Amino acid sequence: MLATFAKPTEASMEEYIQDAVPYLDLTVHHDDLFNGAAAVIKALFPEWNTDDISYLQFKDGITNKLICCTYNPTGVQILVRAYGKKSEVIIDRKQEIMNMVILSKLDLCPPLYGKFRNGLAYGCVPGKVFSVADMRDPYKMNLVAKKVAVWHNTVKIPGERSSKLFKTIHKWIKEVPEVYSKPAVQEIFAKNFSMETLHKELVHLENHLLKLNSPVVFCHNDLLYGNLIFNEEKDDAFFIDYEYGSYSYRGFDIGNHFNEWAGFECEYENYPSKEVQYKWLSSYLSVGRDESKGLVTEEEVAKVYREVNKFALASHFYWGIWALVQAQLSDIDFDYMPYAVLRFSEYFKRKDEFLAL
């Protein structure tokens, strides 16, 4: 008689994936990044001669510390990422590992080589990082739209498949301090924010957006220009940095991407026009489409357009609250509080216009 095996549960799958990633009992300290990265590389690739490895810190990130380690004889590059100070308050690191393992199996992200006490080591996506202007380039814009559709249509991550968007915002808003430890930061906060108002806005926004019934899909949730890679050889766009990835609303992932056309400088005059959004959304909706449905209709695009722009408000709220928390916790050199002011300013500026769509 043939043996029978119980179907693995979602929980057992999650545990298996976590255990499958090699663990190194090492810490990469923020004030000694290169030596820490060298220790990680030595543990993972003992056959590499240490004299043949070069190290470069990437300083564009505003959540973590990132070192690119290049093995010069072959050109192979490994990224060693040390988590930002107290970033576990913001980010579910187990979820991030789950994301990377599954996405790697789908050829949507590079392999994850190992985890250490305060970070990860993983492969590098070949290609050129987008600029803010690249997001507006018609050709590259089309590639991004289609790749977002691939994510939304195909990625299935073990675990609960309900949106984490508002759960996350409610969690973060509780982490905003009553008083900031730095007087200059507290002064900006006091001049610009009322927690009572933010709590009321969140409830109002959530109630409005839930009525849209935006499809829940696996989302990247952080499609800013620095997380987009153009691979000229493959003539394709790829996404990096998966720490905010989770099940969320389709409208949020796309609306958030459109907000990021403004860049870190928050130049919202670059937010895509209706005409440009229609082109982007038409490309997005064409991917994996049943031939029996024919071409994407203007009515379909218009429906998603309304959904996306309403959820763009949730994107401002999400990153605005994120910045208020990071202003207290992070040791990264970034002006989190002024960034929060800019995000919420745009939220209130666009609120009536977008909710009326």
N, C-alpha and C positions, 0 to 999 in steps of 0.2 A: 504493500500500500504506500502510495506517495505521501511524503511528509507535507503538512500544511503549515503555513506561516501566517501569523496575524499581520494584517495591513498596518504599516507604521502610522502612528498618530502624528498630528501636527507637532505636538510637544516633543515627541521622540525625534522627529526630523530636525527640529530646532536644536536639540541637544547634540545630535550627531554632527550637524554642521559646525556648531561651536567647537566641539572636540576635534574636528578634522583639521583645524588650523593650528599649526605648531605654536606653542607658547614658549617665550623666552623670559626667564626671570631677570630682566634687565630694566633699568630706568634711563631714559634719555632726558637729561636735565636741560632746561631752557638756557642756562648760562654756560653750557658745555656741549653744544649740539653736535659738533663734528666728532668729538671723541665718543659720544653716545651712539651716534649713527655708525661709526666704525665698529663698535662692539656688536651692534646688531648684525651688520653685514658679515663680520667674522664668524658669528654663530650660525648664520644661515648659509653662507657660502665659504666654508673653511678652505676650499681649494684655491680661492682667489688670493693672490699675493697682495698684501696690504699696500705695498709700494706702487701697485698698479691701479689703485683706486683714487679717484678725485672726488671732491665734495663741493657742492654749491648750494647755498641756502636760497630758496625762493621766498621773497618777502611780500608777495601780493595778498596772501591769505589773511583773513581777519578773524579766524577761529583757532587755528593751529600753527605750529612751527613745522616747516617742511624742508627736508634736505634731499637733494638729488645726488645719488651715489653712482658714479660711472666707472665701470670696469673697462679701463682704457684698451686692453688688447682686443676686445670684441665690440666695444661700444654699448654693451648692455647697461641699461639704466634701471636702478631700483630707487624707489622713493621711500624714505623713512620719515614718518609723520609722528611728531610728539603732540599729544592732545594739548589744547589750550588750558590754562589754569581754570579749574572748576567747570570745565566745559561739559562734564557729565550732568550738570544741572540742566543744561540745554539739550544735550544729545544723548540718545539711547545707543550706546556703543555696541551692545549685542545685536541690535537691529542693523547697525551699519555693517557688521561682519556678515550677517545673514544676507544683506543686500549684495555685498561684493562677491560672495561665493556663488550665489544664484546667477547674478549678472555675468560673471565670468564664464559660467557654463553656457550662457547664451551668446557669448562673444560680444557682450555689450560693455565689458570692463576688463582690465588686465587682471592677471592672477594675483591672489593674496598669498604672500609667502610666509607670513608669520605675524604674530601679535606679541607685544611685550607689555610691561606693566602699565605704561602710559602712552601706548601708540601702536602703530601698524607699519608693516613693510610690504610693499606691493609693486607691481610692474608699472611701467610708464607707457602712456598712450602716445604713439608716434604721431607727429603732426605739428601744426602751428596753432597756438592759442588765438582765439578770436580777439579782435579789438571791438570796441563799442560800435564803430562804423561797420564792421563785418556783419553785425546782426541785421543791418539795414540793406546789405547787399542782396539783390534779388535772387541770385544763384545760391548763395550760401543760406539765405533765409529759407529757401525751398528745401534744402537738405536738412536743416534743423527741424522744420515742420514735419517732414516725413519720418525723421528719427524719433521725434516725440511720439508720433503715432505708433511706431513699432513698440516703444516702451509700453504705451497704454494698452495696446492690443495683445501683447504676448507675454509680458513679465508677470509671473505668479510667484509670490514669496510666501513661504509657510507662515502660518499665524492668522490672526483675526483679520478678515478682509472688510473691515469697516473703516471709514475715514478717521484719521487721527488729528485732523486739522484743528477743530475747535477744542478737543481735549488738550492738545498741546498748548494752544493759546491760553486756555484757562489755567493750565499748570504754570506756565511762564509768568502770567500776570501776578500770581501769588509770590513770585520770587523778586518782584520789584521792591527795593528797600524803602522803608519809611523815610530814612534819611541817608543820603550818600556819604561815604567816608571822606570824599574829597570835596571841600567847600565850593570850589569852582564848578564842579559837576552838579552839586546840589543847587547852586544858584540858578543854573540854566534850567534844571528840572522844575524848580519852584515857579519860575517865570512862565513856563510853557505848558505845564501839565496839571491836571486834577485827576487823581485816581478814581474819584467818584464818577467823573464824566467818562473816563475810559471804560469802566465797568458797565455803565449804562449803554455806551456805544457798542460794546462787544455783544451784549444781549440782543440789542436791536439788529445788528448786522447778522448775527447768527440766525435769528428768526426769519429774516428776509431771505437769506441765501439757501436755507434748508428747503424752502418752498420750491426752489428751482429744480430739484431732483437731478442735479448734475451727476453723471455716472461716476462711481467710485472705481478708480483704477490705480495701478502702482505708478506713483509719480516721483520724479527726481526732486522737485520742490525747490531747486536752487539753480535754475538755468540762467545764470548771469554770464557775461561774456567770458570771464576767466575760467569757466567750467565747460566751455565749448571748444572743441579741437577740430580743425579742418585737416584731414589727411588727403593730400593731393594725389598720392599714388592710388588710393582706393576711391578717390573722388567721393568722399563721404564725410559726414560730421559724426563726431563721437562726444560723449559726455564724460566728465570726470567728477570726482568728489561726491560720494554717495551717502554722506553722513546724515543728511536730512531726508533721504528717500523713505517713503512710506506710502501706504494706501491713503489716498486723498481724492479730492474732487478734480475731475478733468479740468473744470473751469479755473481752478486755483493754479494748477501747474502752468497752464497757458497764460493766464492773466499775470501771473508772477513773472514769466519770461518777458512779456510785453513791458512790464514795469522796468525790467532790467535793461531795456533799450536806453534808459536814461543814465546808466552807469553809476558808479559810486558817488559821482558828483551830483547825482539827482537832477540832471538837466531834462526835466519832464517835457520840454518842447519836442524831445525826440520820441515821445510815446507814439507808437504807430497810428496813423490815421485809419479811418474806417475802411478806405479803399485798400490800403496795404494789409490790414488785418483780414479782409475778405480773401485776398490772394493767399495769405498764409494759411488761413483756415480751410480754403478749398484744397490746398495740397495735403493738409493734415487729414481731411475727411476722405480723400481719395485712396488712402493706403488701406489695403486689405478689404476693400469694398466689394460686396457681392455684385457680380456683373448684372444680375437680374434687376438691380436697383438703378442701373443706368448711371449717367453723369451726376455729379454732386449738384444739387439745385441751390438756387439763391435763397430759397426759404430755409433750407437746412443750415446754410452758412449764417443766415441772419439770426437763427435761434441760438447757435453756438456763440456768435458775436455778443449777443446780449448776456449770455451766461458768463463768458470770459471777462467782460468788462466789469460786471458786478463783482466777480471774484477777485478782480484786481484790487478792489478795496480791502478784501481780506488779506491780500498779500502785503499791503501797506501796514495793516494792523499787526500781522504776524511778525514782520521784520522790525516794526516800530517797538513792539514789546520786547522782542529779542534784544534790540539795542539798549533798551532801558535796563535789562538784566545784565548784559555784558558790560555796561558802563561801570557797574560795581565790581564784577568778578574778574574780568579779563586783564591779562598783562600784555596783550598785543598792543602795538603802537597804532591805535586807530581812534578817531574822535566819535565814539559811540553815541554820546548824548546829542551832539549837533546832528548826527545822522538820524536819530530818533525824531528830532524836531522836524527835519525835512520830510521824513516819511509820513508823519501824522499831519503835517501841513498839506501835503498832497491828498491825503485821505479826505480831509474836511473840504478841500477845494473841489474835489471830484464827486463827493458823496451824493449830492442831490442829482447831479447829471447822470451818474451811472445807475443809481437805484431806480431812476425814472424810465430807463430803457425798457 
